[in-house]
């Protein structure tokens, strides 16, 4: 296993950030670590990368124990923290050469820096100082420093945070390419990114794992209900929609558009049409919706 976590707990005073968390990640997997703010995601990543010790439990990375062999673990891991710590007054090449020196790459430094700048698309900006770069290019620099020593495992904490849509696509494609050769664990609040990048998702809530499965299985986990998106010509009270047969949940999308969740044993669409006629509403549009990871996430982490 690239990463093996066994019964990890982490206590901050009276607060338990992680409570007997266990999972393993095979080589070549891209795994999303998901959870609401304060769930324990960053704490878990800091433990795996030897930044903080666990209160209890064991972690091994590529067969090395984080307590007894922390230097070996650091050699195997590339880490991009949530707050990308860069020296903004350094030039890109200067910074990457500095990081390469920390990893003692020696004569391979210049070649490796060129390779990382090429892989992460930094060449067009290579003559700039880090402080003059956009957020997207700073994230690229962070990824380059995480990979400079050619680690087997990449730990990425919110790698797409604060990026615009174009930058999101660029970084997402880059991570997918990286994942073809390395084991990647990443955290994000953008569920669409998980669906696009990750073969598997681990969902953590209040320090405990509430789901650990392939993204495909998670998307099909709610097989007893289906979702209908419907738009009326005027405002409808949610209590009226909740009263329809088989409806288990109603959520407003925007304006007069609603997302209705109902049991699959009964086709609620005919009841929606009947409801509209009886109450003098016009149905402007109606469409079945596929399951979304966001909905699964909300169901599992809702307090």
N, C-alpha and C positions, 0 to 999 in steps of 0.2 A: 504493500500500500504506500502511496505517496504521503498521505496524512492519515494518522490513526489517533482518534480522540476517545479516551476511555474515562467515563464518570468524572468529567471536569466540573469543579465548583469553584467559584470565586466570590469571596466575601469582602465588601468594603464596609468596615464597621458593622452596623446592624443590617446593612442592605446586602442581599444576595443577588449578585449580578448574573451568575450562572449556577444552575442547580443540576448537577449530575448529568451533564451533556455528553453524549457518545455518538460518534459517527466515524466513517472512514471514507477516503476518496482514493480512487484508483488512478494510476498514471493515465494522462490524456483526457481526463474529464474536465469540463468547464462547469463548475457548480456555483449556483447563486445562494448566498446566505442572506435570507430575508427576515425582516421583522420590523415592528414599529420602533420609533425612537426610544432608547433606553432598554431595549429588549436584551442586549448583551452581545450584539454582533461585533462591535469594535473591540470589546474586551476579549472575545474569543480569538479574534485575529491577532491581537497583541500577545496573547498567550502562545499561539502557534509560532509567532515570529520571535519569541524569547524577549519581548520588551517588558513583560510583567510576568511574575510567576503565578501559577494557580494556587488556590487554597488547598485543594485536594484533587486527586485524579492524575492521569498520565496522558502525555502526548508524545508521539514519535513522528518525525518527518524523514521520509526516505530511510527509515530504520534507525534513526538517531534520536535519542531521548533529549527532550528540551532542557531537563535539569542537569543531567550528567554530561551531555555532549552539545552544549549550546553553540559553540563555535562551529562545529560541523553542521548543525542545523542552519545557522546563518549563511553558511556557504552554499547550502542547497536552496535557500529561499530568496526570492526577490519580493520586496514589500513596497507598496505605494499607499501611505496612510491617507486618511480622509483629508486632512489639511496638508497638502503637498508641500513639504519643507524644502524650499529651494533657496540658493544664494542668489538673490536678484541682481546683485552688482557684478556677477560673473558672466562671461560669455558662455554660450552653450557648450562649445568644445572644451573650454577651460574647466567648466563644472564637471563634465563627463570624465575628463582626464583626472580630475581630483578624486571622483568616486572610484575610478579604475585603480588609482593609487591606493585607496583604502582597501580594496580587494586584492592588492598586490599582483596585478596582471603583468607588470614588468614590461618586457619587450613587446607583448601583444597589445599594449594599450592603444597605440595609434590606429591599428587595424580594427580593433574591437569598437572603438569610438566611431570610426567611419561606418562600420556595419550597423551600429545602433541608430546612427543618424539617418542612414538610408532606410532601415526597416521602419522606423517611426515617422518618416516623412519630414525630418527636421532640416534637410539640406537647403530648402529655399530660405530658411531663416538663420542659417548657420553663422552669419556674421553679426547677429544681434546679441545684446545682453538679455538675460532671462527676464529682467524687469520690463523690457520693451515688448515682450511677447503677449499674445492674446491668451485667454484662459485655455483654449483648446491646445495651443502649442506648449503651454506650460505643463499640461497633462501629458503631452508627448514626451517632454523632457523627463517628467516623473517616471513614465514607463521605461524610457531609455535607461535611466539610472537603476531601475529595479531589475533590468535584464542584462546590464553591462557585464556581469560576471557569469553569464550563461547558467542561471539557476534552473533546477528541475521543476520547482514549484513557484508559482506567482500568487501573491496574496494582494488583492486590490480592493481597498476600502473606498467606496463611492467614486469609482474612476470616471464616471460621466457627470458628476455633480457640477451644476452651473454652466453646462455647455449649451450652445445654441443647437437647433435641429441639424444643421450641416455638420457641426463638430461632433454631435452625437453619432451620426452615421459613420464618420471617419474613425472615431475611437472604437466604436462597436466592431467595425470590420477589422481593425487592427487586432483587437482582442481575439476575435474568431480565428485569425491567421496564427496568432501566438499559440492558441489552444490546440492547434494541430500537432504541436511538438512538445508542449509543456502542460503540466497540471495547473489549472487556474481556479482559484476561489475568489469570488467577488461579491461585494455587498452593494445593493442599490435599492432605491425606493421606486424606480421606474419599472413597473411590471412588464411593459412591452419589451424592454431591453433584456429581461430575463428570458422571455419567450423566444426572442431572436437569437440570443447567444448561448444560453445554458441548456445542457442536456438533462440537468437535474437541479432541484431546488430543495434547500433545507430551510424550513420556516421556524423561527424561534420567537417565543413570546414569554415575557416575564422570566427570562433565564432558562426556559425549558423548550425542548424541541416539540413542536406540535404537528409537524409533517416533514417527511423526508422521502421523496419519490421523484421519478422522472417528471419533467414538465408535462409530458403527454398524459400520464396517469392522473396528475393533479388536475389538469384541465377537464378530465372526464370523471372526476371523483364525485361530482354532484349529478348523478345520472337520474335521480328521481324528479328533478325539476327542470324546467326550461324557461328561458327569458324571452319576452315579447316587447319590442320597442314600438310604441304607438304614439301618434301625434293627433291631437284633437284641434278643432278650429277655435276653441275657447277654453278658459281655465276650468279644471276639474278638481274637486276636493279629493285628496288621497283616500279619505275614509270611504268614499263612494267606490273607488276601485278595489280597495281591500275587502269590500263586501261581496265581490264577485266569487262564484264557486271555484274552489281550488287554488285561489290566490294566497300565497304565503308571504309575499313582500312586495312593496311598491316603492320605487325611488324616482324622484324627479330628475330628468336629464337637463332640461332647460325649457323656458317658456311653457308651452302647453304639451311638451313631450315627456313621456313617462316610460320607465322600465318596469315591467310587470313580471314577477317571478311566480310561476304556477306549477302545480304537479303535472307530470307527464301523462298520468292516467286519464286526464280530461283536457280536451282541446279548448282552451280558454278564449280563443279568438272569436268563436261564435257568440260567446257571452259578452265580449267587448262590443261587438257590432250591435247586439240586442240592447245593451246598456246605452249605447250612443243614440239609437233610434228612440228609445223610451224617454230619454232626457234631452232630446233635441240637439244632440251634438253631431258634428260631422267628423268622421275618421279621415284625416288627411293622408296618413300613411301607417302601415303596420308591417313589422318584419320580425322574424325569429332571429335571435342573437345567439352566436356561439358562446360557449363558456369562456370566461376570461380569467387569467391568473389573478387579476386584481380582486375579483369577486371571491375566489377561493381564499385569498389572503385575508380579506375582510372577515369572512366567516370564521376563520381559524384564530384570528387575533382580536376579534371584537370582545370587549369586556362586558 
